Amino acid sequence: MECYSFPKVQVLEGLKWTLPDYKPIGQSYSFPGYIAHPNCRSTQLPIIKGIDNSGGTRASMIGLVSEKTK
């Protein structure tokens, strides 16, 4: 995550919610809505049961990095 990302977005990284009711999974943060703030560049992706979503890398300013990098 970029060092100049909005703090509200930084804390949401990697969190999960159920669909369609948006209940938190393994955490207590409420769903922020489809955008966390005006001009937000964050994204939300669905996790599909039966598909390995364990990842490995994610995008960053310097290219791909480990999904565990904070």
N, C-alpha and C positions, 0 to 999 in steps of 0.2 A: 504494500500500500504506500502511496506517495506520502512524503512527510508533510505536505501541505494540504492533505485531505481534511475535510471538516471533522472535528472530533466526534460528532454524533454518528457519522458514517463509519469511522474507524472502529468504534465499539461494536458495530453490527457485523463486522467481517466474520464469516463462517457460521453465523447463527442460522437456525432453521425454525420454520413454522409449518403447521399443518395447512392443508387446503381442503375445503374452501373456507374454513372458519378462522384461520390464522392464529391458532393457539401455539404458544412457544413449545419447542421440543428441547428439553435438557437445559433450559435457561429461563430467565424471568423477564426479558425485554419484550415489550409489546411490539407488534408489527408496525413499522414506521410509515406504511403506505407505499405507494409505488415510487414516490420520490421522497427522500428524507428532508430536503430543503430546496428552495428555488435554485435552478441551474445545476442541480445535482447530476454527477456523471456516474453514480453507482448503478449497479445492475442487480437483478434478482433472477435466479435460475431455478427451474423446477428440478426436483430429484425424483426420478422415476423408479418405482420399485422393480427389482429384477435386473437393473443395470448397475454395474460396478461404478459407483460415484466416489471411490476412494481417492481419485485424483492423482496428484503427484506434483504438478506445477500450476502456476498461475501467472498472469501478466503483471509486469511492473514497469517503472520508468526505464530500467536497465535491461529489460528483456524478461524471459521466463525465469522464475525463481521457485523454490520449494513452496508447496502450499502451506507449510508450517512457519514460513518466514513472517514475522510481524513487522 
